[in-house]
């Protein structure tokens, strides 16, 4: 492709979008709960276990439509619920269904995060654009865009398990939102595409070294929530989160361009254990 044509290409990498994601961080009103009689508790627990159990199981269809509950460590809350659904409307329905339960009377929403599973295609964007151009299509024309769209649809079908992931069964969750820097001297969004591609490639190489011990789900939230991405990491050993994130801090794309929000660390709470948790045992 001619350099003059390349400059006409969009700076934004191609992305694939999948499940809609909602994170909910709750404070649980232990004081009020302690005043609830045994009989009342039983009714409230049964309702919550029934609803959360259905959500945890999800659907056996192509889209897992699952939720998971984690017991949150530290002062930022007591429970974190994560929901993956096929639409934002379905996520909103989850919020409404939860609000109808008696269990909800003891929950106080402290924080939430809305996003959509995103696969960034830094590696293949250029190839896709070049293939469209090789067919004689001019960048930024409807024909060029249609060709790129068709290629994205094929990639989407091939990547379905990563776009609509089941929630990993790992014991620990680490979640946090992130931005890329947009400062006067350093601005990710002003860096040429090829440079960003190189940095993201190096990022991926570090990430893949942890592939056996960490499962990562990146969701995009530009236009949806206050940060640009949500990062969910799942692992059996939470120390691995520290090691991975620490190593990435020395990598160019994080060292220069990464900004981080609040971190949340949770322990998986299988729904069958919710009654135990409500009695103070994990
Ligand atoms: O510009 C963008 O597209 C930014 C979206 C984005 C953020 C981000 C942050 C983190 N990641 C972390 C872990 C991993 C692990 C793997 C991995 C690979 C990728 C790839 C893309 C990508 N990450 Fe990323 N990450 C973002 C995007 N990351 C694109 C390469 C394609 C892919 O595999 O999806 C390796 C996964 C594997 O192959 O097994 C692990 C962690 C962070 C937050 C810390 C930081 O310093 O950035 C941890 C935002």
Boltz pocket constraint, residues with backbone or C-beta under 6 A from the ligand:
constraints:
  - pocket:
      binder: B
      contacts: [[A, 118], [A, 119], [A, 120], [A, 121], [A, 122], [A, 178], [A, 200], [A, 203], [A, 204], [A, 206], [A, 207], [A, 208], [A, 210], [A, 211], [A, 214], [A, 216], [A, 218], [A, 229], [A, 231], [A, 233], [A, 244], [A, 245], [A, 248], [A, 249], [A, 254], [A, 258]]
      max_distance: 6.0
